[in-house]
Every structure is written in structure tokens, then in C-alpha cells.
Amino acid sequence: MKLLPWQCAHMAVSRLVREPDSAVAMPLLVAAYALAGASVVLVLTRRDRAALHDLVTATRVLPSP
């Protein structure tokens, strides 16, 4: 989940290199930016600082003693 925006962006760029008028590239780029943006917004607004990938996988980061 953490690398999904990166993967979407790379798939979009590879589509644009092969076919500049690709109809698939723009939704992939929008998804990449939306996922990355959502993760940043969650980290900045949540009290526990959980990012999108933490919420999806139900993990928690605890401070070290």
C-alpha cells in the first residue's frame, strides 16, 4: 500500500512514453497524487499520526521507551 502511488506514477509514465495520447495515463497520475496527498493529510491531521498505509494494514507505530 505504501508503494502504490509510486507504482501508479511509474505505470503512467511508461504509458505516456509509449503512447502520448494514452487514456490510461491520466487516471493513473491522478490516483498517484491522490493517494500520496491523502497519506500526507492523514499524517498531519490524525492524533496518532497514522498514514493511509497504516490504516489499511491496521498497524500502529509506538514511541520507543
Backbone as a ProteinNet text record, in pm:
[ID]
protein_1_A
[PRIMARY]
MKLLPWQCAHMAVSRLVREPDSAVAMPLLVAAYALAGASVVLVLTRRDRAALHDLVTATRVLPSP
[TERTIARY]
82.8	0	86.5	198	284.2	344.9	369.2	432	332.3	204	103.4	108.2	124.5	136.4	258.1	368	490.1	465.7	398.8	370.8	276	174	79.4	151.6	238.9	312.7	404.3	472.5	560.1	482.2	367.1	284.8	234.9	198.6	151.6	262.4	382.3	493.8	528.2	527.2	558.1	452.3	326.5	220.9	239.9	277.4	295.4	415.7	518.4	636.5	600.7	524.3	487.5	376.7	282.2	165.8	127.2	171.7	147.6	-0.5	-90.5	-233.3	-306.6	-235.4	-293	-404.7	-518	-630.8	-613.6	-519.3	-495.8	-399.6	-313.4	-208.4	-263.2	-357.9	-409.2	-477.8	-565.2	-622.4	-516.4	-412.3	-304.4	-228.9	-204.4	-137.1	-224.2	-352.1	-444.4	-447.3	-451	-451.4	-322.4	-209.8	-81.4	-79.7	-120.2	-121.3	-227	-342.2	-448.9	-408.5	-348	-304.7	-193.9	-97.6	10.8	-42.9	-130.7	-189.4	-274	-351.7	-434.4	-348.1	-238.1	-148.1	-86.8	-45.1	13.4	-90.6	-211.7	-318	-349.9	-355.5	-383.4	-274.4	-149.6	-38.6	-45.6	-81.6	-84.5	-207.9	-316.8	-440.3	-477.6	-427.3	-463.8	-381.1	-442.6	-373.7	-264.4	-290	-191.3	-89.9	-101.3	-9.9	-4.6	-115.7	-122.2	-142.5	-62.5	-74.7	-175.4	-203.7	-301.2	-261.1	-133.6	-90.3	-101.5	-87.4	-107.1	-253.2	-343.2	-485.8	-532.7	-483.9	-525.2	-476.5	-354.6	-298.4	-321.7	-387.8	-419.7	-294.4	-192.2	-70.5	-61.7	16.1	39	188.4	234.2	373.4	372.8	447.9	455	587.7	586	712.2	801.9	930.1	1023.7	1035.6	1056.4	1066.3	1193
-119.9	0	125.3	118.8	235.8	273	174	199.2	213	206	214.5	345.9	463.3	586.2	583.9	530.1	519.1	430.1	316.9	224.4	286.8	356.2	422.5	525.9	603.3	705.2	641.9	535.1	469.6	406.1	349.5	293.6	403.9	518.9	630.4	681.9	697.5	747.7	648.3	519.6	421.1	422.8	446.9	457.8	582.8	693.3	818.3	812.2	738.2	725.2	646.7	539	456.4	518	582.4	638.1	770.9	883.4	1014.1	1048.6	991.8	1020.5	914.5	844.8	734.4	782.3	712.5	744.7	684.8	594.4	528.4	608.8	688.3	757.6	862.8	941.3	1048.1	994.7	895.5	842	783.9	724.1	671.3	783.6	892.4	1006.3	1069.7	1081.8	1136.6	1046.1	915.8	821.3	832.1	847.5	858.9	982.2	1095.6	1218.9	1213.9	1155.7	1148.1	1059.4	945.3	855.7	918.3	979.8	1044.7	1161.8	1240.1	1352.8	1308.7	1203.7	1152.9	1104.3	1040.9	992.3	1108.3	1212	1328.8	1398.4	1415.2	1480.1	1399.9	1269.4	1185.9	1199.2	1199.3	1212	1346.4	1450.5	1583.7	1609.1	1538.4	1568.3	1467.2	1347.6	1246.2	1261	1238.8	1248.6	1142.3	1021.8	913.5	912.6	1009.3	1024.7	901.3	832.6	715.3	758.3	704.2	732.2	635.1	653.4	569.9	422.7	394.3	254.7	193.2	273.6	222.7	188.3	269.5	243.4	121.4	105.7	-5.8	-138.3	-139.5	-264	-279.5	-182.3	-185	-198.1	-120.7	-120.6	7.9	2.2	120.4	133	255.3	282.7	338.6	272.5	313.7	383	484.6	550.7	457	470.3	386.8	438	347.3	390.7	468.8
0	0	0	70.3	81.2	-54.4	-138.5	-268.3	-383.1	-354.1	-460.5	-538.5	-473.9	-553.6	-646.6	-597.8	-677.9	-798.7	-776.7	-885.9	-988.1	-942.4	-1034.2	-1120.2	-1057.9	-1132.8	-1237.3	-1201.4	-1298.3	-1412.7	-1382.8	-1489.6	-1582	-1526.3	-1608.8	-1699.4	-1645	-1726.3	-1836.9	-1805.3	-1909.6	-2019.9	-1983.7	-2085.4	-2171.3	-2106.8	-2181.1	-2274.7	-2237.1	-2323.3	-2449.4	-2430.9	-2546.3	-2630.3	-2565	-2635.2	-2568.6	-2624.3	-2561.7	-2540.3	-2617.8	-2604.1	-2522.7	-2436.7	-2360.8	-2267.9	-2274	-2187.2	-2048.4	-2032.6	-1904.1	-1817.6	-1879	-1804.7	-1708.9	-1750.7	-1663.8	-1537.7	-1547.4	-1422.5	-1329	-1385.9	-1302.2	-1232.1	-1302.3	-1239.8	-1131.7	-1158.9	-1059	-936	-956.3	-844.1	-763.6	-831.7	-761.9	-672.3	-726.6	-647.2	-536.2	-564.9	-464.4	-347.3	-375.6	-268.4	-184.5	-250.3	-176.9	-94.1	-152.5	-81	37.5	18.3	128.2	243.4	211.7	315.9	394.9	324.7	391.9	478.7	426.1	503.1	629	617.4	734.1	839.5	797.8	892.4	964.3	894	953.9	1040	1015.1	1086	1193.8	1184.9	1285.2	1411.6	1523.1	1651.7	1664.4	1612.8	1623.7	1509.2	1417.1	1303.1	1211.7	1199.6	1113.6	969.3	881.4	738.4	677	550.3	480.9	485.6	463.7	464.6	604.3	709.3	845.3	870.5	821.3	840.3	762	640.4	557.6	617.1	669.3	723.4	873.5	934.7	1078.2	1165.2	1134.5	1215.4	1295.5	1402.6	1485.9	1510.3	1512.7	1548	1689.2	1776.1	1915.5	1943.4	2028.4	2060.8	2141.5	2119.9	2194.4	2337.9	2431.6	2571.9	2601.6
[MASK]
+++++++++++++++++++++++++++++++++++++++++++++++++++++++++++++++++

